[in-house]
Amino acid sequence: MRKLTAHMYTTLDGRAEFPKYPGSSTPSNKPDPAFIEMWIDRYDAVDTLLFGRRAYDDQAVYWPSSARKPSDPKFVRDFSQWKDGVQKIVFSHYLTKTAWQNSRIVKGDLTQIVARLRRERGKDMILEGGPLLTQQFLQRGLIDDLRILMFPVILGSGKNWFGAMLNQQTLKLRSAKGLKGGELLLHYEMIR
Ligand SMILES: NC(=O)c1ccc[n+]([C@@H]2O[C@H](COP(=O)([O-])OP(=O)(O)OC[C@H]3O[C@@H](n4cnc5c(N)ncnc54)[C@H](OP(=O)(O)O)[C@@H]3O)[C@@H](O)[C@H]2O)c1
């Protein structure tokens, strides 16, 4: 069965923002350990990405290979190529077309859509947000595991990943790593 992992880049207080903190803007020509664990190590195992329409709109501008410059680091160009190639499922009530290759627009009952995707032939899937869509997946118990990169910041503003959860959800810690900039890379499995 295809696994569905949710990715969250989050502040300590659960905000889906990318805040500045000491070390956060250090440019690098090499992928950091979080990028390697969350993405590069899983290129072969994952072939489908899921997005809310707003998260997709942001990514469709930033990540296609056509947006890359020759001066971009190789791992960034590779990531764009990988993202071009995988299936991109966009949840939207209104969208009718997209420009990014291999994109598919879906709407309807989330539980049924995910069940259908799991039945399709393919590899594992990653839900990339945003928070509005991720909350609905969490509330319906549709996610198998979470990979969280937690920034060392309490922000107090921006969208919350979890919203108002209806029921407690319990998780099992699979791994936890502290990173150079004070971030925590966490891998949790949802207990059903
Ligand atoms: N920190 C991170 O890791 C991270 C990740 C992703 C995004 N973000 C940030 O979060 C913000 C966007 O997040 P967001 O929560 O506002 O929006 P979002 O979840 O990305 O997208 C919301 C949109 O998805 C569609 N949608 C939601 N539920 C649906 C359903 N049940 N069925 C069909 N379509 C559905 C709707 O699109 P329509 O309006 O077209 O119907 C809705 O307006 C951006 O600022 C982005 O930068 C952060």
The ligand as an SDF file (V2000), in Angstrom:
LIG
                    3D

 48 52  0  0  0  0  0  0  0  0999 V2000
    5.8710   25.9380    6.1710 N   0  0  0  0  0  0  0  0  0  0  0  0
    5.4850   25.0800    5.2400 C   0  0  0  0  0  0  0  0  0  0  0  0
    5.9510   23.9290    5.2000 O   0  0  0  0  0  0  0  0  0  0  0  0
    4.4300   25.4480    4.2400 C   0  0  0  0  0  0  0  0  0  0  0  0
    3.9780   24.4840    3.3460 C   0  0  0  0  0  0  0  0  0  0  0  0
    2.9760   24.8250    2.4530 C   0  0  0  0  0  0  0  0  0  0  0  0
    2.4560   26.1030    2.4530 C   0  0  0  0  0  0  0  0  0  0  0  0
    2.9440   27.0270    3.3270 N   0  0  0  0  0  0  0  0  0  0  0  0
    2.3590   28.3860    3.3340 C   0  0  0  0  0  0  0  0  0  0  0  0
    0.9900   28.2930    3.6830 O   0  0  0  0  0  0  0  0  0  0  0  0
    0.2220   29.2080    2.9220 C   0  0  0  0  0  0  0  0  0  0  0  0
   -0.8790   28.4670    2.1630 C   0  0  0  0  0  0  0  0  0  0  0  0
   -1.5300   27.6140    3.0390 O   0  0  0  0  0  0  0  0  0  0  0  0
   -3.1230   27.6640    3.2470 P   0  0  0  0  0  0  0  0  0  0  0  0
   -3.4200   26.8260    4.4290 O   0  0  0  0  0  0  0  0  0  0  0  0
   -3.5780   29.0810    3.2040 O   0  0  0  0  0  0  0  0  0  0  0  0
   -3.6560   27.0320    1.9180 O   0  0  0  0  0  0  0  0  0  0  0  0
   -3.4800   25.5790    1.2490 P   0  0  0  0  0  0  0  0  0  0  0  0
   -3.8820   24.5110    2.2070 O   0  0  0  0  0  0  0  0  0  0  0  0
   -2.1810   25.4760    0.5610 O   0  0  0  0  0  0  0  0  0  0  0  0
   -4.5760   25.7280    0.0940 O   0  0  0  0  0  0  0  0  0  0  0  0
   -5.8980   26.0230    0.4280 C   0  0  0  0  0  0  0  0  0  0  0  0
   -6.7330   25.8140   -0.8200 C   0  0  0  0  0  0  0  0  0  0  0  0
   -6.7490   24.4310   -1.1330 O   0  0  0  0  0  0  0  0  0  0  0  0
   -8.0230   24.0740   -1.6440 C   0  0  0  0  0  0  0  0  0  0  0  0
   -8.6710   23.1500   -0.7260 N   0  0  0  0  0  0  0  0  0  0  0  0
   -8.5610   23.1060    0.6170 C   0  0  0  0  0  0  0  0  0  0  0  0
   -9.3350   22.1110    1.1130 N   0  0  0  0  0  0  0  0  0  0  0  0
   -9.9150   21.5160    0.0420 C   0  0  0  0  0  0  0  0  0  0  0  0
  -10.8310   20.4380   -0.1040 C   0  0  0  0  0  0  0  0  0  0  0  0
  -11.3030   19.7640    0.9550 N   0  0  0  0  0  0  0  0  0  0  0  0
  -11.2100   20.0930   -1.3540 N   0  0  0  0  0  0  0  0  0  0  0  0
  -10.7300   20.7610   -2.4360 C   0  0  0  0  0  0  0  0  0  0  0  0
   -9.8820   21.8030   -2.3490 N   0  0  0  0  0  0  0  0  0  0  0  0
   -9.5040   22.1750   -1.1290 C   0  0  0  0  0  0  0  0  0  0  0  0
   -8.8060   25.3820   -1.7850 C   0  0  0  0  0  0  0  0  0  0  0  0
   -8.4540   25.8860   -3.0600 O   0  0  0  0  0  0  0  0  0  0  0  0
   -9.4780   26.7550   -3.9570 P   0  0  0  0  0  0  0  0  0  0  0  0
   -9.5800   28.0810   -3.2640 O   0  0  0  0  0  0  0  0  0  0  0  0
   -8.8090   26.8390   -5.2990 O   0  0  0  0  0  0  0  0  0  0  0  0
  -10.7790   26.0130   -3.9680 O   0  0  0  0  0  0  0  0  0  0  0  0
   -8.1870   26.2230   -0.6820 C   0  0  0  0  0  0  0  0  0  0  0  0
   -8.3610   27.6130   -0.8900 O   0  0  0  0  0  0  0  0  0  0  0  0
    1.1750   29.8630    1.9460 C   0  0  0  0  0  0  0  0  0  0  0  0
    1.5170   31.1310    2.4830 O   0  0  0  0  0  0  0  0  0  0  0  0
    2.4000   28.9740    1.9460 C   0  0  0  0  0  0  0  0  0  0  0  0
    3.6150   29.6670    1.7520 O   0  0  0  0  0  0  0  0  0  0  0  0
    3.9010   26.7210    4.2310 C   0  0  0  0  0  0  0  0  0  0  0  0
  1  2  1  0
  2  3  2  0
  2  4  1  0
  4  5  1  0
  4 48  2  0
  5  6  2  0
  6  7  1  0
  7  8  2  0
  8  9  1  0
  8 48  1  0
  9 10  1  0
  9 46  1  0
 10 11  1  0
 11 12  1  0
 11 44  1  0
 12 13  1  0
 13 14  1  0
 14 15  2  0
 14 16  1  0
 14 17  1  0
 17 18  1  0
 18 19  2  0
 18 20  1  0
 18 21  1  0
 21 22  1  0
 22 23  1  0
 23 24  1  0
 23 42  1  0
 24 25  1  0
 25 26  1  0
 25 36  1  0
 26 27  1  0
 26 35  1  0
 27 28  2  0
 28 29  1  0
 29 30  1  0
 29 35  2  0
 30 31  1  0
 30 32  2  0
 32 33  1  0
 33 34  2  0
 34 35  1  0
 36 37  1  0
 36 42  1  0
 37 38  1  0
 38 39  2  0
 38 40  1  0
 38 41  1  0
 42 43  1  0
 44 45  1  0
 44 46  1  0
 46 47  1  0
M  CHG  2   8   1  16  -1
M  END
$$$$
